Amino acid sequence: MQEIVCGRAGKAFVENTKSCRCECPALIRLQRSNSMDNGWYIADKRCHTKVSSRK
């Protein structure tokens, strides 16, 4: 299994910093197919959440 996550996933290590991390849950979870072609399939996907912009 492989997970490809959003670049904004996670939380900033230090608060009050200019970090683009906003705990975005977006990801694609890939799993190997059982066929002989050694392929992959998308087992799960989560979309981006709407984040209010700071001004």
C-alpha positions in Angstrom: 0.0 0.0 0.0 1.2 3.5 -0.8 -0.3 6.8 0.4 0.1 10.0 -1.6 -0.9 12.9 0.6 -1.4 16.6 0.1 1.6 18.9 0.6 -0.4 20.8 3.2 -1.0 17.6 5.3 0.1 17.6 8.9 0.5 20.3 11.5 3.1 23.0 11.9 5.8 22.0 14.4 5.8 25.5 15.9 2.7 27.6 16.3 2.6 31.2 15.0 4.9 30.5 12.0 4.2 31.0 8.3 3.4 27.4 7.5 1.2 26.2 4.7 0.3 23.1 6.7 -3.4 23.1 7.6 -4.1 19.5 8.4 -5.5 18.9 4.9 -6.9 15.3 4.8 -6.5 15.0 1.0 -4.9 11.7 -0.1 -4.9 8.9 -2.6 -4.3 5.4 -1.2 -3.0 2.9 -3.7 -2.9 -0.9 -3.4 -1.4 -3.6 -5.6 -3.9 -5.4 -7.9 -4.1 -9.2 -7.6 -3.6 -9.6 -11.4 -0.4 -10.7 -13.0 0.3 -7.2 -14.5 1.8 -5.9 -11.2 -0.6 -3.0 -11.4 -2.0 -0.6 -8.8 -5.6 0.6 -8.1 -7.0 3.5 -6.0 -8.4 2.0 -2.8 -9.3 5.3 -1.2 -9.4 9.0 -1.9 -10.1 12.0 0.2 -10.6 15.4 -1.2 -9.3 18.8 0.0 -11.3 20.7 2.6 -12.1 24.4 2.0 -9.7 26.5 4.1 -10.5 30.1 4.8 -7.7 32.4 3.6 -5.9 34.6 6.0 -5.5 38.3 5.2 
